[in-house]
Amino acid sequence: MSVRPLAEPDLDRADEIFRVAFGTFLGVPEPETFFGTADYVRTRWAADPHAAFAATVEGEVVGSNFAANWGSVGYFGPLTVRPDLWDQGIGRHLMEPVMACFDTWENRHLGLFTFSHSPKHLELYRRYGFWPRFLTAIMKKQVAAGAAAPSRGELYGGLTAAQQAEALSLSRALTESVYDGLSLEREIMATQTQGLGDTVLLEGADSDLDGLAVCHCGAGSEAGEDVCFVKFGAVRPGAGAADRFERLLNACEQLAVEKRLGQLDAGVNLARQDAYRRMVDRGFRTWLQGVTMHKPNEPGYSHSDAYVIDDWR
């Protein structure tokens, strides 16, 4: 067994293993169909091929793992291994290059999303210094076609090159206010470059941003067919943050309507208590639940004053 960078010719096999591994663990009757038309493997490889890794046995790909760099924050996944090779240490080998990425990037806060009911998953990641904290709810809401909604604000994809550069600068200032060093620039650009969806930008006073949401839309993205998935969303903290969060949810729902997508998906850590309550009050319901593990054992931006959408899957 060896670990090497994941290459483009490996993607079909890595995608197949990814689906079968999750589907098998969750007891899906046809595990190879799990996740449907959503794509996690190709999109994450394309976002940063240098942070994607394959485990091989006798030259055949048997597993993969991916790292993501959000400035001061780094997370990884999905880590998947062919089911007939589970419990043979391959997952540990796939952790090593990912941890090396975090060292190179000098991320200060690291995390992952995993199954809260699986002792072997929790123990694997604990060995690398990660500790389980609050649950994270992956939620969904049906979006009524033609429903009236407030203006969604600007879309990053509709801006000129000069305006996009300014928007990236404003987005960094916004996420920095949420957590020191947090940057979603790579996600915004990857979503745009790959045609996965768009980023909603809520204008605030004095030309600042009140909020942003990186949204994947439809088949071939991390959303899947007929779904708008908020991969990351946040509003400026402080007085009025709850109202800004409501505006951001309105804007995401309006984007789904404009894209003719029937479902809006969004994850929220339950440490963000008011954000979670507001999503429930708007009709979001949990369809998948897991736990985020953190290194060091600190909340990061998952605390009661944060109005942030993400799930670290």
N, C-alpha and C positions, 0 to 999 in steps of 0.2 A: 504494500500500500504506500502511496506517495501523494503529496499535495503539490499542486502547481497552479499557476494562473488559469482561470477559466477562459477558454478561447471561443471565438465565434462558432466554429464547427461543433462545439460541445453543447450549444444552447438547447437544441431539441431534446437531447437526452437529459440534460439537467432539468428542463421544464417537466419532462415526463416523471422523473424521480420526485421532484417537488410536489406534484399533484398526488402521486400514488402514496408518498410518505404521509402527507397530511390526511388524505382520505382514509388510509388504512388506520392511522392512529385514532381518528374520530369515528371509525366504523361505518363509513359510507359504503353502500352496496356496490357501486362502481367507482372505486377510488380514482381511477385514471381520469374521470370527468370532473373531479373536484376543482373548484374555482372557476369552472365554466370558461368563459371567454376573457376572464381577467388574466393579465400577464404580469408576473412579478420578476421572472428570471431575465427575459430579454430587456425589459425596461431598466432594470437595475444594472445589468451588465453595460448597457449603452450609456448610462449616466456616468459610470466610472469603471472601465474595464480593468484598471489597475487595482481595484478593490473588490474583485470577484475571484473566487478560488474554487478549484475542483479537487476532489479526492478521487484517486484512480486505483484500481486493483488490476494488475496485469494489463495496464494501459486503458482499461475501460472506466469511464466516468461512473462513480457510484454515489456521489454526493456533492454538495456545493454550499457555499456560504458567501455572504455579501456584507460589506461595511459601508456605512454612510457617514459623511462628514458634514455636520451642521455647525461649523465654527467651533465654539467651545464645547459643543455637545457631539458625541459620536454614538451611533447605535449600530447593531448588526442584525442580519436575518434577511430572508429565511434561511436557517441552517437545516438542511435535509439530507438524509442518508437512505439508500435503498433499503426497504424494510427487512429483507432477508439477511442484511448485514448489521442490523441494530445490535447495540450492546457489545460491540467489539472495539470500541475506542476510536472509531473514525471521527465522531463528533469532536472529540478532544483535539485531534490533529487539525481539523478544520477551524478550530478556535485560534490556533497559534498565529497564522498570518493576519487574521483580523485584529488580534491584540497588537501585533506589530504595526499595523496601519494606524491604530489609535496613538501609539507611541510617536510615530512619525508626524502625525497631524497635531500632536500635543493637545488633544481634547481633554478638558478637565472633568467633564461629567459624562459617564458612559451608561448605556442602557440597552434593554431588549424587552421584547414581549414574549411570554411563553404561557404554557398551560398551567394554571394555578393548581390543578388537581393531580399533577404528575410529579411525584417525588424525584424520579430520575432526572427530569429536566431541571428542577430546582437545584439538585445536588451538582449536576454538571456545571452549571453557571456559577454556583457558589464557590467552586474550586478556583475560579478566576477572579474572585473578589466581588461578584455581584450579589446583591441582597434583595429579596422580594419586599415590595412595599404595597401600595394600594392596588386594588383591582382596576383594570381598564375595561370599559364597556364599548364594544363596537356596535353602534346603533344605526338604525335605518328608519326612514320616514317615506311614506308614499307621497309623491308630488302630483297634485291635480293638474292635468293639462289645461292650459289657458287660465290658470288661477291668477287673479290680480295680485301684484306684489309691488312694493316700492322699488325704486330704481336700484340696480345692483352696483352702481358705481362704475369705475373704469375697469377695463380688462387690459392686462399687460400686453396681450397679443395684438391689441388694437392701437398701440402706441408707436410712434416713430422710433428710430434707433436712438436718437438723442433723448427722447422721453423715457425710453426703457432704461437707459443708463441712470437717469435721474431717479426712476422708480426703484431700481435696485439699491441705490444709495439710501432712499427713504425707507425701504424695507429693512435694511440693516439697522437703521436708527430705531425703527419700531421694535424689531426682535431683540435688540440690545436692551431696550427698556423693559422687556419681559424677563430676560436672563442675560447676564453679562457675557458677551461674546457670541451669543446665539445668532446664527446666520442661515437663512434659507435660500441664499442666492443660487446655490447649485441646484436645488429642487425647482426653483422658478425657471431657470434656464433649461434644465433637462426636460421639464414639462413642455416648454415652448419648442425646443429644438426637435424633440421626438414627436411632436403633434399629439400629445397625450391628453390635452385639455387646455386650461388657461388659469391665470391667477387673477383673482378679484382684488381690486385695490379700493379701499374706502378713503375718500379724501376727508381730511380734517381741517381745522383752522390753521391759518398761517402756512398753507401749502404742505403741512405734514400729513402723514397717513394716520387714520384712526384705526385701520385694521387691514389685514390681508388674508387671503385664503388660496392656497395652492390646490386646484381641483383637477382630478383626473376624470375623463368623461368617456364612457362607452367602451365597447369591445377593443381589445388590444392594449388597454391601459390597465392600471391596477384596479379600476372600477369594475369593468365587465359590462356586458350588454345591458342597456337600459338603466345604467346607474351613473350618478355623479358622486364621486368619492372625494371628500375633503381630506387630503393627505396631511395638510397642516393648515391651521388657521389660528390667528391671534389678534387681539385688539390691544390698544395702548392702555396700560394699567393706570390705576388712580381713580379719582372721582369721575363718575359717569361711565366706568368700564362696563357695567352690566348693560346699559343702554347701547353702548357700542357693539357689544356682543350680539344683542338682538338684531341690530342692523346688519351685522356680518352674516348671521343665519338667514335673514331675509335675502341678502344678496346672493348667497349660495343657492337658495331655493329658486330664486329668479333665474340664475344661470342654468339650473337643471331644466326649468320650463323652456327657456330659449333654445336649449339643445335638444328639446323633445325627449327628455329622459324621465322615466317614471318614478325613480327612487333616488333618494339622497342618503348617502352613508357618511357617518362621521364617528370617530372614536374620541372618548374623553376619559381621562383618569379621574377616579372617584374622589381623589384628594381635592379636586377642583369642584367643591361641593355645589356652589351656586350655578356654575356653568352646567353641571350635570342636571340639576333640578330644572333649569330653564329649558334644556333640550327635551326632557321628559314632558314638561308642560306644553311644549310645542308639538308633541305627538311622536317624538323619536322613541323607539323601543329597541332594547338590546337583543341582538341575534347571536352574538358571540362574546364571551367574556374570558379574559385572561389576566395575568398579573405582570406588571412591569418590574424588572429587576434593575437595580441601580448600583453603580460603582463611582464614588463611594456611597455609603448608605445614607444619602441625603436626598431631600425632596427635589432638588433642581428647580424646575418651573412647575412642578405638580404640587400646588398648595392652594389654600382656600381663596386667595386673592387673585389667582391666575384665571384668565378666560382664554384658554387655549384648547384647540382641537388637534389631536394626533393620536397615534396608537403604537408606534414603533414595531409594527409587524414587519 
